[in-house]
Amino acid sequence: MNKHQEHQYFVKTIIKQILMAEPDAFKNWKCSIHDNSVMGLPETKDRRAGLRLVVEGSKHKGPVYVNLTWADDYKIQLIDKNENVISTTERIYAPELCRVLDMKIDKGTDTKVQDLVPVVQESDGVISVDFKAPLPN
């Protein structure tokens, strides 16, 4: 896999993790993967890959950076209209990503988004963890 393919893989994985927890997340935040309101962010020394969302939530309107760090967790940054970071939340793990985003962007502590459910599998002595959508309430 070349560097570009690897970057695209991580960006798609971030989107998949968000939509797996809440299929209407982007719609609820008034952003779309079909326009410039959802864009991939390049690799940096602090970020393996990321997303730049431009949202219209009840708690935050404007850009949000979702950074996949080299430690395999997420750092979420809310950005103001002048591109200044106004809030940073670190050490967010994949299962809780969408819930934390919804709390920061739209619903606060009233969010109904649930964490993803980890699925642990073992094959030939190798343990792997994947995620599945939470069960409906």
SULSULZI-V903077 format. One record per residue. PSI is psi in whole degrees, -180 to 180 (none if undefined). D_LAST is the distance of its C-alpha to the last C-alpha in whole Angstrom. Layout:
BEGIN
psi:PSI d_last:D_LAST
psi:PSI d_last:D_LAST
END
This chain:
BEGIN
psi:127 d_last:39
psi:174 d_last:41
psi:-42 d_last:40
psi:-44 d_last:39
psi:-39 d_last:37
psi:-44 d_last:35
psi:-47 d_last:34
psi:-38 d_last:33
psi:-48 d_last:31
psi:-41 d_last:29
psi:-45 d_last:29
psi:-37 d_last:27
psi:-42 d_last:25
psi:-47 d_last:24
psi:-45 d_last:23
psi:-43 d_last:21
psi:-38 d_last:19
psi:-50 d_last:18
psi:-24 d_last:17
psi:-39 d_last:15
psi:-36 d_last:13
psi:97 d_last:13
psi:-26 d_last:15
psi:15 d_last:16
psi:-53 d_last:17
psi:-40 d_last:20
psi:-43 d_last:20
psi:-33 d_last:19
psi:3 d_last:21
psi:45 d_last:24
psi:163 d_last:25
psi:145 d_last:26
psi:-5 d_last:27
psi:3 d_last:30
psi:-169 d_last:32
psi:10 d_last:33
psi:-7 d_last:30
psi:116 d_last:28
psi:146 d_last:31
psi:146 d_last:32
psi:142 d_last:34
psi:163 d_last:37
psi:140 d_last:37
psi:-177 d_last:39
psi:-23 d_last:40
psi:-11 d_last:37
psi:128 d_last:34
psi:-42 d_last:34
psi:172 d_last:32
psi:176 d_last:30
psi:145 d_last:29
psi:114 d_last:30
psi:142 d_last:27
psi:112 d_last:29
psi:161 d_last:26
psi:67 d_last:26
psi:173 d_last:23
psi:-23 d_last:23
psi:-30 d_last:24
psi:134 d_last:26
psi:123 d_last:28
psi:-166 d_last:30
psi:148 d_last:30
psi:128 d_last:28
psi:128 d_last:29
psi:101 d_last:27
psi:119 d_last:29
psi:115 d_last:29
psi:170 d_last:31
psi:-13 d_last:34
psi:6 d_last:32
psi:33 d_last:29
psi:-177 d_last:27
psi:149 d_last:26
psi:124 d_last:28
psi:129 d_last:27
psi:126 d_last:29
psi:135 d_last:29
psi:140 d_last:32
psi:180 d_last:34
psi:-19 d_last:37
psi:12 d_last:39
psi:26 d_last:38
psi:141 d_last:38
psi:123 d_last:35
psi:-16 d_last:33
psi:138 d_last:31
psi:132 d_last:30
psi:123 d_last:27
psi:169 d_last:28
psi:44 d_last:27
psi:130 d_last:23
psi:158 d_last:22
psi:-47 d_last:20
psi:-29 d_last:17
psi:0 d_last:17
psi:-55 d_last:19
psi:-40 d_last:16
psi:-46 d_last:15
psi:-41 d_last:18
psi:-45 d_last:20
psi:-37 d_last:17
psi:-41 d_last:18
psi:-35 d_last:22
psi:-43 d_last:22
psi:-59 d_last:20
psi:-10 d_last:17
psi:-146 d_last:19
psi:-7 d_last:17
psi:7 d_last:15
psi:145 d_last:13
psi:-3 d_last:9
psi:132 d_last:10
psi:157 d_last:9
psi:151 d_last:12
psi:156 d_last:13
psi:122 d_last:14
psi:143 d_last:18
psi:114 d_last:19
psi:131 d_last:23
psi:150 d_last:25
psi:132 d_last:29
psi:123 d_last:32
psi:40 d_last:35
psi:2 d_last:35
psi:126 d_last:33
psi:131 d_last:30
psi:153 d_last:27
psi:130 d_last:24
psi:-178 d_last:21
psi:153 d_last:18
psi:163 d_last:15
psi:147 d_last:12
psi:156 d_last:9
psi:143 d_last:6
psi:149 d_last:4
psi:none d_last:0
END
